[in-house]
Amino acid sequence: MSFFCPHFDIEKDYCLALEADCVPGRPGCVLRNNSVFYIPAEERLKERKAASVGLASSDPAHHEEARCGGGDLEGGAAGGRGNSRQEHRALDTPMNHNSIQQYYGDDHDRLDGLFREYQSGKAADPVGAIRAFEEFKAGLERHIVWEEEILFPAFESKTGRVDGPTAVMRSEHRQIRGFLAAIAEKLARNDVRTEHEEAGLLSVLGPHNQKEESILYPMIDRLTPAEERAEVFAAMAAYAGKT
């Protein structure tokens, strides 16, 4: 899922028109009357406030066992370019691609499918659902490693900035890791009642991936020539081969 808003300040994750945090669909948002959101904006506003309070009081070190993660779940636990079980688990090697936006967007959708599988299977097949979440979490963590250790540094070297869009993305990654850890902690006790944590994850992850797909990834594609993108994908493939 992607969007364009002339009032959005990606560096601050801020709505210039409302002078408030960017929460797509909130009262006054230009997307409110022409977009449908899986979780109502009012609920995401509450979850964001609760998450900021809860995560601020926790030690981030507790979540560093998993160094990463990402997916676009705003549109119904997720986007929608791939829906079959096989598609959720099959994504071409990075070496077969040359567009950052296309590859990372496809990975978002693959992860979306795994998370939908977890959500829809909890009641009928909790063991299978937990397995789907574990695969989702592992893929999400790898996705964030790719971004934070390979993709973002490439962008920062081109722009000379480490305090702009990538700083916002890294901050949101920390929140995402917190929700992943909270869900995993419950599942370790075979407790699939994770609806609250799921809502918190979606409230951060959906808008996060919208910003990446509509703004950051296209910027990186424009700023980096084909040979440099090939180097990015080679580094990603090398990392994937180690995991």
Backbone torsions as a table, in degrees:
resi	resn	phi	psi	omega
1	MET	NA	138.9	178.5
2	SER	-140.1	164.0	179.5
3	PHE	-154.8	162.9	174.5
4	PHE	-128.0	133.8	177.6
5	CYS	-140.4	124.5	-179.3
6	PRO	-70.8	-12.3	-177.2
7	HIS	-98.0	0.2	-173.1
8	PHE	-86.9	126.9	174.9
9	ASP	-104.6	101.2	-175.3
10	ILE	-66.0	-28.7	-177.7
11	GLU	-67.0	-30.0	-177.8
12	LYS	-112.5	-0.4	-174.5
13	ASP	51.5	54.5	-164.7
14	TYR	-136.8	141.9	175.2
15	CYS	-93.5	115.3	-177.9
16	LEU	-69.3	-31.4	-178.3
17	ALA	-72.1	-41.6	-177.3
18	LEU	-93.2	-11.3	-176.8
19	GLU	53.6	52.1	-178.3
20	ALA	-154.8	171.4	176.9
21	ASP	-56.4	146.0	176.9
22	CYS	-76.8	111.0	172.5
23	VAL	-129.5	95.8	-174.5
24	PRO	-51.9	129.2	178.4
25	GLY	94.2	-4.0	180.0
26	ARG	-66.9	161.6	178.6
27	PRO	-52.1	127.9	-178.8
28	GLY	94.1	-12.6	-179.7
29	CYS	-71.5	141.0	-179.2
30	VAL	-67.5	-16.9	179.7
31	LEU	-89.2	-6.4	-170.3
32	ARG	-61.2	-39.1	-173.5
33	ASN	-98.4	-1.8	-178.8
34	ASN	-128.9	13.5	179.2
35	SER	-137.2	152.4	177.5
36	VAL	-114.5	130.2	-177.3
37	PHE	-116.5	138.9	-179.6
38	TYR	-59.4	-44.6	176.2
39	ILE	-110.2	124.2	-179.6
40	PRO	-53.5	146.7	-177.4
41	ALA	-57.6	-36.6	-178.8
42	GLU	-62.0	-39.3	178.5
43	GLU	-68.0	-38.5	179.8
44	ARG	-67.8	-33.5	176.0
45	LEU	-63.4	-43.2	179.2
46	LYS	-65.5	-42.8	-179.4
47	GLU	-65.3	-39.7	179.9
48	ARG	-63.1	-41.7	179.6
49	LYS	-64.7	-44.9	-179.7
50	ALA	-65.3	-39.6	-179.4
51	ALA	-65.0	-41.3	-178.3
52	SER	-64.7	-35.5	178.6
53	VAL	-71.3	-47.4	-177.1
54	GLY	-65.9	-44.7	-176.9
55	LEU	-72.6	-29.2	179.2
56	ALA	-66.3	-27.1	-178.0
57	SER	-92.1	-1.8	-179.2
58	SER	-103.8	162.7	179.8
59	ASP	-91.4	116.3	-179.2
60	PRO	-57.3	-22.7	-178.5
61	ALA	-62.4	-25.4	-179.2
62	HIS	-67.4	-19.2	-176.5
63	HIS	-104.0	4.9	-174.5
64	GLU	-82.7	-0.2	175.7
65	GLU	-60.7	-33.3	175.3
66	ALA	-109.8	115.9	-170.0
67	ARG	-83.1	9.6	-174.5
68	CYS	-171.1	-168.9	175.1
69	GLY	150.0	159.2	175.8
70	GLY	-179.7	153.9	178.0
71	GLY	176.1	153.7	-176.5
72	ASP	-104.9	93.7	-170.4
73	LEU	-106.9	4.7	-173.4
74	GLU	-63.3	-32.4	-170.2
75	GLY	-90.4	22.9	171.7
76	GLY	139.3	48.3	-157.6
77	ALA	62.6	-1.6	172.1
78	ALA	168.1	175.5	-171.7
79	GLY	-65.3	-99.5	176.6
80	GLY	151.7	25.3	177.9
81	ARG	-84.4	-17.5	179.0
82	GLY	-146.1	130.9	-173.9
83	ASN	-122.4	-19.6	-176.6
84	SER	-75.8	157.1	179.5
85	ARG	-58.2	-40.6	-179.3
86	GLN	-64.8	-42.1	-179.0
87	GLU	-64.7	-32.0	179.6
88	HIS	-63.1	-26.9	-173.3
89	ARG	-108.2	-4.8	-175.3
90	ALA	-120.4	115.2	174.2
91	LEU	-134.5	130.8	-177.3
92	ASP	-54.5	150.9	175.0
93	THR	-56.9	144.1	-179.4
94	PRO	-54.6	-27.5	-177.3
95	MET	-65.3	-15.8	-178.8
96	ASN	-90.4	9.1	-175.0
97	HIS	-125.7	160.0	174.3
98	ASN	-136.8	4.0	177.9
99	SER	-116.1	119.4	176.7
100	ILE	-60.7	-47.7	-177.0
101	GLN	-58.8	-44.2	-177.5
102	GLN	-67.8	-47.9	-175.2
103	TYR	-66.8	-49.1	-177.5
104	TYR	-68.6	-34.2	175.3
105	GLY	-64.6	-41.0	177.1
106	ASP	-63.5	-37.4	178.4
107	ASP	-67.7	-37.7	173.4
108	HIS	-54.2	-48.4	-176.1
109	ASP	-67.2	-37.1	176.4
110	ARG	-60.8	-43.9	179.2
111	LEU	-67.1	-37.4	176.5
112	ASP	-55.3	-45.7	-178.2
113	GLY	-61.4	-40.5	178.2
114	LEU	-64.4	-39.2	-179.7
115	PHE	-69.8	-38.3	174.7
116	ARG	-60.2	-40.2	179.4
117	GLU	-61.9	-41.0	176.8
118	TYR	-62.7	-49.3	-176.4
119	GLN	-62.9	-43.3	-175.4
120	SER	-77.9	-19.9	-175.7
121	GLY	-99.5	-2.8	-173.7
122	LYS	-58.8	-41.7	-175.3
123	ALA	-75.7	-47.2	-173.8
124	ALA	-83.5	-33.3	-174.8
125	ASP	-143.6	73.4	-176.1
126	PRO	-61.0	-33.6	179.6
127	VAL	-66.1	-46.4	177.7
128	GLY	-64.5	-36.6	179.3
129	ALA	-65.1	-43.0	178.6
130	ILE	-63.1	-39.4	177.2
131	ARG	-61.4	-41.3	178.3
132	ALA	-64.0	-41.0	178.9
133	PHE	-64.7	-40.8	-180.0
134	GLU	-61.2	-38.7	177.9
135	GLU	-70.2	-39.0	176.2
136	PHE	-60.2	-48.2	-177.8
137	LYS	-62.7	-44.6	179.7
138	ALA	-62.7	-41.8	179.0
139	GLY	-67.2	-38.2	178.6
140	LEU	-63.7	-42.2	-179.4
141	GLU	-66.6	-40.5	177.5
142	ARG	-64.5	-40.3	179.4
143	HIS	-58.8	-43.5	-179.1
144	ILE	-70.4	-37.2	175.5
145	VAL	-59.3	-46.7	177.6
146	TRP	-54.0	-45.5	-177.4
147	GLU	-68.0	-50.7	-171.2
148	GLU	-74.4	-30.6	-175.7
149	GLU	-101.7	-17.7	-177.1
150	ILE	-122.9	-57.3	-172.0
151	LEU	-71.9	-50.2	-177.9
152	PHE	-61.9	-44.1	176.6
153	PRO	-59.1	-34.8	177.6
154	ALA	-64.1	-41.8	178.2
155	PHE	-65.6	-43.9	-177.6
156	GLU	-66.0	-34.0	178.5
157	SER	-68.8	-29.9	179.2
158	LYS	-76.8	-37.6	-174.9
159	THR	-95.9	-18.7	-176.5
160	GLY	73.4	18.8	-177.1
161	ARG	-126.1	133.8	173.9
162	VAL	-116.9	-0.1	-177.7
163	ASP	-112.3	17.5	-178.3
164	GLY	-103.1	-131.4	-175.9
165	PRO	-56.6	-39.2	-177.3
166	THR	-68.8	-27.5	176.1
167	ALA	-66.8	-39.3	176.5
168	VAL	-63.3	-44.9	-178.8
169	MET	-63.4	-41.1	179.6
170	ARG	-64.2	-39.3	177.8
171	SER	-61.9	-42.0	179.1
172	GLU	-70.4	-31.5	175.5
173	HIS	-59.7	-37.5	179.4
174	ARG	-64.0	-39.4	176.8
175	GLN	-65.9	-42.4	179.9
176	ILE	-60.0	-44.5	178.8
177	ARG	-59.9	-38.4	179.5
178	GLY	-61.7	-44.2	179.0
179	PHE	-68.5	-39.0	176.6
180	LEU	-59.8	-44.4	-179.5
181	ALA	-64.4	-38.6	-179.6
182	ALA	-65.8	-41.4	177.6
183	ILE	-66.5	-46.1	-179.2
184	ALA	-60.2	-36.5	179.9
185	GLU	-62.6	-42.1	178.0
186	LYS	-67.4	-43.3	-177.8
187	LEU	-65.4	-28.1	176.6
188	ALA	-63.2	-22.3	175.9
189	ARG	-99.2	12.9	-176.7
190	ASN	59.3	31.1	177.4
191	ASP	-103.3	107.7	-177.8
192	VAL	-95.8	12.4	177.7
193	ARG	-83.5	72.8	-173.2
194	THR	-113.1	22.5	-175.3
195	GLU	-59.0	-39.6	-179.3
196	HIS	-64.1	-45.7	-179.8
197	GLU	-67.2	-36.9	177.4
198	GLU	-60.7	-45.3	-179.7
199	ALA	-62.0	-39.9	177.9
200	GLY	-64.0	-43.1	178.4
201	LEU	-60.6	-47.2	-178.5
202	LEU	-63.4	-34.5	-177.6
203	SER	-65.6	-26.4	177.5
204	VAL	-94.8	-45.7	-169.5
205	LEU	-70.3	-38.2	-179.7
206	GLY	-60.4	-59.8	177.8
207	PRO	-60.0	-34.9	178.6
208	HIS	-57.5	-49.3	-177.8
209	ASN	-72.5	-30.5	173.8
210	GLN	-59.1	-45.4	-179.4
211	LYS	-65.4	-40.2	179.4
212	GLU	-64.8	-48.0	-174.4
213	GLU	-70.0	-34.5	-174.7
214	SER	-92.8	-20.1	-174.1
215	ILE	-126.3	-60.1	-170.4
216	LEU	-68.7	-51.2	-177.7
217	TYR	-60.5	-45.8	177.4
218	PRO	-60.5	-35.7	177.9
219	MET	-62.4	-42.8	-179.3
220	ILE	-65.8	-41.4	177.2
221	ASP	-59.9	-38.6	-179.0
222	ARG	-72.7	-35.9	-174.0
223	LEU	-80.9	-25.2	-174.1
224	THR	-108.8	127.3	175.8
225	PRO	-67.2	165.9	-174.5
226	ALA	-56.0	-40.5	-177.4
227	GLU	-66.8	-32.9	178.1
228	GLU	-75.0	-35.3	174.6
229	ARG	-64.3	-36.7	177.5
230	ALA	-61.5	-36.1	177.9
231	GLU	-67.2	-38.6	177.0
232	VAL	-61.1	-48.3	-178.5
233	PHE	-65.9	-34.8	177.3
234	ALA	-64.3	-41.3	178.5
235	ALA	-65.1	-39.4	177.6
236	MET	-63.3	-44.2	179.7
237	ALA	-63.1	-39.2	179.3
238	ALA	-64.2	-41.1	177.9
239	TYR	-65.0	-45.1	-179.1
240	ALA	-59.9	-33.3	-179.8
241	GLY	-70.1	-17.2	179.8
242	LYS	-89.1	-12.3	-174.4
243	THR	-104.5	NA	NA
